[in-house]
């Protein structure tokens, strides 16, 4: 592929906009054969940041792309950019179209729209700016710049004032653009793309006395630090960035694709200390009399610390609804106070965690907030890669235990194991380094089916099937009882059988203990059913699938949604949770019939999964045993062979069994 010339590359780095002749020269020299079949090619994706002593950043986001097909023209007829008015302000500086016929259109950026961004569950006033480029033709080049000031974050907005008309219009008060940890700057820069990109550049300029640390992960870039005009200037660039090739069920792109992490904060302990202080100073967890009354009521009669922690966690999880609205000050790293949370009984993760922290303190515990990243890894560079708030409580042995009431409504766990192997940062008085939640043993999330069936001469299957589960498996089964209408319980049970066969008839169902009382015991449900024509009949031959392997509670078996036809993996992959699956089924077959399917037995072990299984005939019965142990939630590529082989072997026991008279 041809390289860009030195003169043109200099223009790209230091000029805000190029003229039509320069863009055409650049496009001719830079866009080689590898780009010819793309709908759109990004010629330049450049971000330049000037950091003030306060940590506030002024961003120039420049992008130029060439449309090559009608599909690319349609996909790029509108340009959008997201920002949060509580912490940033953004506007189009210019938009220019260099037409394939040689004409040039300068769009009126005053026509750009600034409007409330679409939202669901969290209504914090996030906004978008948008400008309509209009009809494009193959060969057109669009060049634009967006000016932004402020800061970005992953967890929440800053604790400053904002969100009113002044925020939407830019305003005169720049204090809201200063990061909550004043004087500190960080950025998380994805270096992957969705369209082929000729050149991607990130440039950041610091005052001479400000130190910064950085690391480029999962790839390579050209980097430099130079002194320019009395400032430190860092530059990072990558050429020929092709769209990232995803793998099914792979880890988050931040854990696999190239990215830059940069921060002026020396270590995570500094952020931990700051996070603790900002909430203590605000009074986020001060006692509130009506809440104290509820706490006293909940812990009455509870003897051990774990009994008290459990009852408080479950009450908060089950009674604080997830719904967030903008409330101005305190809408960020500063958690809302006890009175607001207990009165409103709704909020986002930080409000739910904050309520639990207040409850725990009113019960005599030491408890503090913690930040975490649900979905991807947090690196050692303290760049605030967080999107979720949880709690930690100090136990009598001096250790801190993480709690997440947001993720455990009507769940038997106190910390959701769907979050195992997840980084978190507690905001504790002594400060903390980055922590990692441990693996949860597969047996903590067992899913068991025990089926006792019989098939008659007509192929009708009759029998019982008992499902028991714990942990995350329990949650997957129990949710219809804890969040649905009781009038629909039987219909939901019948639906499980109809997944097996449209002819299935549910005769009875035994829920055991009240399934709504999730704290009483692990879930246990017994079905009694009849399925006419379940076995396929031939001339002295029948075929049937083991009932327990035939679409029963597949919603709990998240591993079935992982594509195990993929032979090799370059990146890590994820399942819903570690899990132990145990299936035992006995099928009595008609007199005179013999299983002609070859008996089989498997036993395999590996870093990602174990499996053991058997299928055989014992007298007049076909007997199946199956144990699948899935050891993690987040797997390394090296785990793939053992995981894939174990799951495929497990699924093979769901194939048809042939019996012959």
C-alpha positions in Angstrom: 0.0 0.0 0.0 1.3 3.5 -0.8 2.5 5.7 2.0 1.5 9.3 2.4 4.1 11.8 1.5 6.0 13.7 4.2 4.5 17.0 3.1 0.9 15.8 3.2 1.4 14.0 6.5 2.7 17.2 8.1 -0.4 19.1 6.8 -2.6 16.4 8.3 -1.0 16.8 11.7 -0.8 20.5 11.9 -3.6 22.0 9.7 -7.1 22.2 10.9 -8.5 21.7 7.4 -7.1 20.9 4.0 -8.2 22.3 0.7 -9.8 20.2 -2.0 -6.5 19.7 -3.9 -4.7 18.6 -0.8 -7.4 16.1 0.1 -7.4 14.7 -3.5 -3.7 14.3 -3.5 -3.8 12.6 -0.1 -6.6 10.3 -1.1 -4.8 9.3 -4.3 -1.5 8.5 -2.5 -2.9 6.9 0.7 -5.9 4.8 -0.4 -4.6 1.6 -1.9 -6.2 -1.5 -3.2 -6.9 -2.8 0.3 -9.5 -0.1 0.7 -11.2 -0.3 -2.7 -14.1 -2.6 -1.7 -15.0 -0.7 1.4 -18.3 1.3 1.5 -16.5 4.1 3.3 -12.8 4.9 4.0 -11.7 7.2 6.8 -8.8 9.2 5.5 -8.0 10.8 8.9 -9.3 10.3 12.4 -7.5 12.8 14.6 -8.1 14.1 18.2 -6.0 16.9 19.7 -6.3 17.8 23.4 -5.0 20.8 25.3 -5.0 20.2 29.0 -5.2 23.0 31.5 -3.6 23.0 35.0 -7.1 22.3 36.4 -7.3 19.1 34.3 -9.9 20.5 32.0 -9.4 19.5 28.4 -10.1 21.3 25.1 -10.6 18.8 22.3 -10.4 19.2 18.5 -12.0 16.1 17.0 -11.3 16.0 13.3 -12.4 13.4 10.8 -12.3 13.1 7.1 -13.9 10.2 5.2 -14.4 9.2 1.6 -17.7 7.6 0.4 -17.1 4.9 -2.1 -20.5 3.2 -2.6 -24.2 4.1 -2.4 -24.4 2.1 0.8 -21.6 4.2 2.3 -23.3 7.4 1.2 -26.6 6.4 2.9 -24.8 5.4 6.1 -23.0 8.7 6.4 -25.6 11.2 5.5 -25.9 12.3 9.1 -23.1 13.0 11.6 -23.8 12.6 15.3 -21.7 13.2 18.4 -22.7 12.5 22.0 -21.7 14.6 25.1 -22.9 15.2 28.6 -23.8 18.8 29.4 -23.0 18.3 33.0 -19.3 17.8 32.2 -18.7 18.9 28.6 -19.8 21.2 25.8 -19.5 20.3 22.1 -20.2 22.0 18.8 -19.4 21.6 15.1 -16.6 23.9 14.1 -16.9 23.2 10.3 -18.2 20.6 7.9 -16.9 20.6 4.3 -17.8 18.3 1.4 -15.4 17.9 -1.4 -17.5 16.5 -4.2 -16.3 14.0 -6.7 -17.1 16.5 -9.5 -14.7 19.0 -8.1 -17.2 21.3 -6.4 -16.9 22.2 -2.7 -19.8 22.7 -0.2 -19.3 24.4 3.1 -22.2 23.5 5.4 -23.7 26.1 7.7 -22.8 24.6 11.1 -25.4 27.0 12.7 -28.0 24.6 11.3 -26.7 21.8 13.5 -29.1 20.4 16.0 -28.4 20.0 19.8 -31.0 17.8 21.4 -31.6 15.4 24.3 -30.1 12.0 23.4 -32.3 8.9 23.5 -32.3 7.3 26.9 -33.6 4.2 28.7 -33.7 3.8 32.5 -31.1 6.5 33.1 -32.4 10.0 32.3 -29.5 12.3 33.0 -29.9 14.8 30.2 -27.2 13.4 27.9 -27.2 15.2 24.6 -26.3 14.8 21.0 -25.2 17.3 18.3 -26.2 16.3 14.8 -25.8 17.8 11.3 -27.3 16.5 8.1 -24.7 16.1 5.4 -27.4 15.2 2.9 -27.1 13.2 -0.3 -23.6 12.0 -1.0 -22.2 10.3 -4.1 -19.4 7.8 -4.4 -16.1 9.7 -4.5 -17.3 12.5 -2.2 -15.0 13.4 0.8 -16.5 14.8 4.0 -14.2 16.8 6.3 -15.4 18.0 9.7 -14.2 19.2 13.1 -16.0 19.1 16.4 -14.8 21.3 19.3 -15.3 20.0 22.8 -14.3 21.2 26.2 -14.7 19.4 29.5 -14.0 15.8 30.4 -15.4 12.4 29.8 -16.0 9.6 32.3 -17.3 6.1 32.4 -19.0 5.9 35.8 -21.1 8.9 36.3 -21.2 12.7 35.9 -19.2 15.1 38.0 -20.4 16.4 41.3 -20.5 20.0 40.1 -23.5 22.1 39.3 -24.9 21.9 35.8 -27.6 20.5 33.5 -29.6 23.7 33.1 -29.9 26.0 30.1 -26.4 27.4 30.7 -25.0 23.9 30.3 -26.8 23.3 27.0 -25.6 26.5 25.5 -22.0 26.5 26.6 -22.5 29.1 29.4 -19.8 31.3 30.9 -19.0 29.2 33.9 -16.2 26.7 33.0 -16.0 25.2 36.5 -18.2 22.4 35.5 -15.6 21.3 32.9 -13.0 20.7 35.5 -12.7 17.0 36.4 -14.0 16.0 39.9 -10.5 15.0 40.9 -9.2 18.5 40.2 -5.9 18.9 38.4 -6.0 15.3 37.1 -6.5 14.3 33.5 -7.1 10.9 32.0 -8.4 9.5 28.7 -9.3 6.1 27.3 -8.8 6.1 23.5 -10.0 3.2 21.4 -7.8 2.6 18.4 -10.1 0.2 16.7 -12.5 1.2 13.9 -15.6 0.1 12.1 -14.5 1.5 8.7 -11.0 1.1 7.2 -8.9 4.0 8.4 -5.8 5.3 6.7 -4.5 7.2 9.7 -5.6 7.6 13.3 -3.9 10.2 15.5 -4.2 11.2 19.1 -2.3 14.2 20.4 -2.4 15.7 23.9 -0.6 18.8 25.2 0.2 19.2 29.0 1.6 22.0 31.0 5.3 21.5 31.6 4.9 20.7 35.3 2.2 18.0 34.8 3.4 14.4 34.7 1.5 11.7 32.8 1.7 7.9 32.4 0.4 5.9 29.5 0.3 2.5 27.9 -0.8 1.2 24.5 -2.5 -2.1 24.9 -3.2 -5.0 22.5 -1.4 -3.6 19.5 1.3 -1.2 18.4 1.5 2.5 17.6 4.0 5.2 16.8 4.5 7.3 20.0 6.5 10.3 20.9 6.9 13.1 23.6 8.2 16.4 22.5 8.5 19.9 24.1 6.6 22.4 22.0 6.0 26.1 23.0 6.7 25.5 26.6 4.4 22.4 26.9 4.8 18.6 26.8 3.2 17.1 23.8 2.4 13.4 23.4 1.5 11.9 20.1 0.2 8.5 19.2 -0.5 7.4 15.6 -1.4 4.2 13.8 -1.6 3.7 10.0 -3.8 1.3 8.0 -6.3 0.5 10.7 -8.7 -2.2 9.4 -12.1 -3.0 11.0 -11.6 -5.2 14.0 -12.5 -8.8 13.3 -14.8 -10.0 16.1 -15.2 -13.6 17.4 -18.5 -15.0 18.7 -19.0 -14.5 22.4 -15.6 -12.8 22.7 -14.6 -10.5 25.6 -15.3 -6.8 25.3 -13.4 -4.9 22.6 -11.6 -2.9 25.4 -10.1 -6.3 26.4 -9.1 -7.3 22.9 -8.7 -4.4 20.5 -5.9 -1.8 20.4 -6.4 1.1 23.0 -4.5 3.8 24.7 -4.8 4.5 28.4 -3.4 7.7 29.8 -3.6 9.3 33.2 -1.9 12.0 35.4 -3.0 10.2 38.6 0.1 8.3 40.0 -1.7 5.2 41.3 -5.1 3.8 42.1 -4.7 4.4 45.8 -4.8 8.1 45.1 -8.2 7.7 43.4 -9.4 5.4 46.2 -8.5 8.0 48.9 -10.2 10.8 46.9 -13.3 8.7 46.3 -13.6 8.1 50.0 -13.1 11.7 50.9 -15.5 13.3 48.4 -18.4 11.2 49.7 -17.6 11.6 53.4 -17.3 15.4 52.9 -20.7 15.4 51.1 -22.4 13.4 53.9 -23.7 10.7 51.5 -24.2 8.1 54.2 -25.5 10.2 57.2 -28.1 8.4 59.3 -31.8 9.2 58.6 -34.4 8.4 61.3 -37.0 6.6 59.1 -34.2 4.5 57.5 -32.7 3.8 60.9 -36.1 2.4 62.0 -36.2 0.1 59.0 -32.7 -1.1 59.7 -33.5 -1.9 63.3 -36.6 -3.8 62.2 -34.6 -5.8 59.7 -31.7 -6.9 61.9 -33.9 -7.7 64.9 -33.2 -11.3 66.0 -30.2 -11.6 63.6 -27.2 -12.9 65.6 -24.2 -13.1 63.2 -22.7 -10.4 61.1 -23.4 -12.4 57.9 -27.1 -12.7 58.8 -27.3 -8.9 59.3 -25.3 -8.2 56.1 -27.6 -10.6 54.1 -30.9 -9.2 55.3 -29.9 -5.6 54.7 -28.4 -6.4 51.2 -31.5 -8.3 50.1 -33.9 -5.6 51.3 -32.1 -2.9 49.5 -31.8 -5.0 46.3 -35.5 -6.0 46.3 -36.9 -2.6 47.3 -34.9 0.1 45.4 -36.1 0.3 41.8 -33.6 0.9 39.1 -34.5 4.3 37.5 -32.3 7.4 37.3 -33.2 11.0 36.7 -31.0 14.1 36.8 -30.7 15.6 40.2 -28.0 18.2 39.7 -25.3 18.4 42.3 -24.2 14.9 43.5 -25.0 13.4 40.1 -21.6 11.8 39.8 -18.8 10.4 42.0 -20.6 12.0 44.9 -23.4 9.6 46.0 -26.8 10.9 46.9 -27.6 11.0 50.6 -29.6 8.6 52.7 -32.7 10.7 52.9 -33.1 11.1 49.2 -32.5 7.4 48.4 -34.7 6.1 51.1 -37.5 8.5 50.3 -37.4 8.1 46.5 -36.9 4.3 46.6 -35.3 4.5 43.2 -32.1 5.4 41.5 -29.2 4.0 39.6 -26.4 1.7 40.8 -24.8 4.4 43.0 -28.1 5.2 44.7 -28.8 1.5 45.4 -25.2 0.9 46.6 -25.4 4.2 48.6 -28.6 3.0 50.4 -26.9 -0.2 51.4 -23.8 1.5 52.7 -26.1 3.8 54.8 -28.0 0.8 56.1 -24.8 -1.1 57.0 -23.4 1.9 58.9 -26.7 2.3 60.8 -26.4 -1.3 61.8 -22.9 -0.7 63.2 -20.7 -1.8 60.2 -17.9 0.0 58.4 -19.0 0.2 54.8 -17.9 2.3 51.8 -18.6 2.7 48.1 -16.6 1.1 45.3 -16.3 1.6 41.6 -16.2 -1.3 39.1 -16.4 -2.0 35.4 -19.1 -4.4 34.4 -18.2 -5.9 31.1 -14.5 -5.4 30.7 -11.1 -5.3 32.4 -9.7 -2.3 34.3 -6.0 -1.7 33.6 -3.2 -0.8 36.0 -3.1 2.8 34.5 -5.6 4.7 36.8 -7.7 6.0 34.0 -11.2 5.7 35.6 -12.4 2.9 33.4 -15.6 2.4 35.4 -19.3 2.2 34.7 -20.9 0.8 37.9 -21.0 1.5 41.6 -21.1 -1.2 44.4 -20.3 -1.4 48.1 -17.8 -3.0 50.4 -18.3 -3.9 54.1 -15.5 -4.5 56.6 -15.9 -7.9 58.3 -14.9 -8.7 61.9 -11.6 -10.3 60.6 -10.6 -7.0 59.0 -11.2 -8.0 55.4 -13.5 -6.1 53.0 -16.3 -8.0 51.3 -17.9 -6.6 48.1 -21.6 -6.4 47.8 -23.7 -5.4 44.8 -27.4 -4.8 45.6 -28.1 -3.6 42.0 -27.3 -7.0 40.5 -28.9 -9.3 43.1 -32.6 -8.5 43.3 -34.4 -11.7 44.4 -31.1 -13.6 44.1 -29.6 -15.9 46.7 -26.2 -14.3 46.3 -24.9 -11.1 47.9 -22.4 -10.4 45.1 -23.6 -11.5 41.7 -21.4 -14.2 40.2 -22.2 -12.8 36.8 -19.6 -10.3 38.0 -16.9 -12.7 39.0 -13.3 -11.9 37.7 -14.2 -8.2 37.7 -12.0 -5.4 38.8 -13.2 -2.9 41.5 -11.8 0.0 43.5 -13.0 0.6 47.0 -13.1 4.1 48.3 -11.8 3.3 51.8 -10.1 5.6 54.4 -6.7 3.9 54.1 -6.8 3.8 50.4 -6.8 0.7 48.2 -5.2 -0.7 45.1 -7.4 -2.2 42.3 -9.1 -5.4 43.4 -10.4 -8.4 41.6 -13.5 -10.5 42.5 -12.6 -14.2 42.7 -13.9 -17.1 40.8 -17.1 -18.6 42.1 -17.0 -22.4 42.3 -19.2 -24.1 39.7 -21.0 -26.0 42.4 -22.3 -22.7 43.8 -24.4 -22.5 40.6 -25.5 -26.0 40.1 -28.3 -26.9 37.7 -29.7 -30.4 38.1 -32.3 -32.3 36.2 -33.5 -35.8 37.3 -36.0 -37.4 34.9 -37.9 -40.6 35.3 -39.7 -41.5 32.1 -41.3 -44.4 30.2 -42.2 -44.8 26.5 -45.1 -47.1 25.5 -45.6 -49.0 22.3 -47.4 -46.0 20.7 -44.4 -43.7 21.3 -46.1 -41.8 24.1 -43.7 -40.5 26.8 -44.9 -40.3 30.4 -42.9 -39.3 33.4 -41.6 -36.8 35.9 -38.8 -34.3 35.8 -37.3 -32.5 38.8 -35.2 -29.3 38.3 -33.1 -28.0 41.2 -30.7 -25.1 41.1 -28.6 -22.7 43.1 -26.9 -19.3 42.7 -27.1 -17.8 39.2 -28.9 -21.0 37.9 -31.5 -20.5 40.7 -32.0 -16.9 39.6 -32.6 -18.0 35.9 -35.4 -20.3 37.0 -36.9 -18.4 39.8 -37.3 -15.0 38.1 -40.7 -15.9 36.7 -41.9 -16.3 40.3 -40.3 -13.2 41.8 -41.0 -10.8 39.0 -44.1 -12.2 37.3 -47.7 -12.6 38.1 -48.7 -15.7 40.0 -51.6 -16.3 37.6 -49.0 -16.9 34.9 -47.0 -19.5 36.9 -48.6 -22.6 35.4 -48.5 -21.1 31.9 -44.8 -20.6 32.3 -44.3 -24.1 33.5 -46.3 -25.5 30.6 -44.2 -23.4 28.2 -41.1 -25.3 29.3 -42.8 -28.5 28.1 -44.0 -27.0 24.9 -40.4 -26.2 24.1 -39.9 -29.9 24.1 -43.0 -30.8 22.0 -46.1 -28.9 20.9 -48.0 -32.1 21.9 -46.9 -32.0 25.6 -49.5 -32.0 28.3 -48.6 -30.7 31.8 -50.5 -32.9 34.3 -49.2 -31.3 37.5 -46.4 -29.2 38.9 -45.0 -29.2 42.4 -43.2 -26.0 43.4 -42.0 -27.5 46.7 -41.5 -24.5 49.0 -43.0 -21.1 48.0 -40.8 -20.2 45.0 -41.2 -16.5 45.8 -39.3 -17.0 49.0 -35.9 -17.2 47.4 -34.0 -17.0 50.7 -35.7 -20.1 52.1 -34.0 -22.8 50.0 -32.6 -23.4 46.5 -35.4 -23.7 43.8 -36.9 -27.1 43.2 -39.7 -27.9 40.8 -41.2 -31.2 39.8 -43.2 -31.6 36.5 -45.5 -34.6 35.7 -46.4 -34.8 32.0 -47.5 -36.8 29.0 -46.3 -36.3 25.5 -48.1 -38.4 22.8 -46.0 -39.3 19.8 -42.8 -38.2 21.5 -40.9 -41.2 20.0 -40.7 -41.4 16.2 -41.9 -44.8 15.1 -40.8 -47.0 12.3 -41.0 -50.6 11.4 -40.1 -52.2 14.7 -37.9 -49.2 15.5 -38.3 -46.1 17.6 -36.2 -42.9 17.9 -36.4 -40.5 20.8 -34.3 -37.8 22.4 -33.6 -37.9 26.2 -36.2 -35.5 27.7 -33.7 -33.8 30.0 -31.5 -32.8 27.0 -34.4 -31.6 24.8 -34.8 -27.8 25.2 -35.7 -27.9 29.0 -34.6 -24.6 30.7 -32.2 -23.7 27.9 -32.4 -20.1 29.2 -30.4 -21.2 32.2 -27.8 -23.0 30.1 -26.0 -19.9 28.7 -23.2 -22.0 27.4 -25.5 -23.4 24.7 -25.5 -19.9 23.1 -21.7 -20.0 22.6 -20.8 -21.1 19.1 -18.7 -24.2 19.6 -18.2 -24.8 15.9 -15.4 -22.2 16.0 -12.2 -24.3 16.1 -9.7 -21.7 17.2 -9.8 -18.4 19.1 -7.5 -15.5 19.2 -9.2 -13.7 22.0 -10.8 -14.6 25.3 -14.5 -15.4 25.6 -17.3 -15.1 28.1 -20.1 -17.2 29.5 -22.8 -16.0 31.9 -21.3 -17.6 35.0 -19.3 -20.6 36.2 -21.7 -23.5 36.4 -22.2 -27.2 37.3 -24.7 -29.1 35.2 -25.8 -32.5 36.3 -28.4 -34.5 34.3 -29.7 -38.0 35.1 -32.4 -39.6 33.2 -34.0 -43.1 33.1 -36.3 -44.1 30.2 -38.2 -47.4 30.5 -38.7 -48.8 27.0 -41.3 -51.3 25.8 -40.8 -55.0 26.4 -38.8 -56.6 23.6 -36.9 -53.5 22.6 -33.2 -53.1 22.7 -31.0 -50.0 22.4 -29.1 -50.2 19.1 -27.4 -46.9 19.5 -23.9 -47.7 20.7 -23.4 -47.2 24.4 -20.9 -44.5 25.2 -18.9 -43.1 28.0 -16.8 -39.9 28.2 -14.4 -38.5 30.7 -12.4 -35.3 30.0 -10.7 -32.6 32.0 -9.2 -29.2 31.1 -8.4 -25.7 32.2 -11.8 -24.4 31.1 -14.2 -27.3 31.6 -14.6 -30.9 32.7 -17.1 -33.4 31.4 -18.1 -37.0 32.2 -21.1 -38.8 30.7 -22.5 -42.2 29.9 -25.4 -43.7 28.0 -26.3 -47.4 28.2 -29.1 -49.9 28.5 -29.7 -51.5 31.9 -32.3 -54.2 31.6 -35.5 -52.6 30.2 -34.2 -49.0 30.8 -32.0 -46.6 28.9 -29.9 -44.7 31.4 -28.1 -41.4 30.9 -25.7 -39.7 33.2 -24.1 -36.3 32.4 -21.9 -33.9 34.4 -20.6 -30.7 32.9 -18.3 -28.4 34.9 -17.7 -24.9 33.6 -15.0 -23.3 35.6 -15.1 -19.6 34.8 -17.1 -16.7 33.6 -14.2 -15.1 31.6 -12.0 -17.5 29.7 -8.6 -17.2 28.1 -8.0 -18.4 24.5 -6.1 -21.3 25.9 -9.2 -22.5 27.7 -11.2 -22.9 24.4 -10.2 -26.4 23.5 -11.3 -27.9 26.8 -14.4 -25.7 27.0 -15.4 -26.5 23.4 -14.7 -30.3 23.7 -16.6 -30.6 27.0 -19.7 -28.6 25.8 -19.8 -30.5 22.5 -19.6 -33.8 24.2 -22.3 -32.8 26.6 -24.6 -31.7 23.7 -24.0 -35.0 21.9 -25.9 -36.8 24.6 -29.0 -35.0 23.4 -28.9 -36.8 20.0 -31.6 -39.4 19.1 -31.4 -42.8 20.7 -32.6 -45.7 18.5 -34.3 -48.7 20.0 -35.3 -51.8 18.0 -37.8 -54.6 18.6 
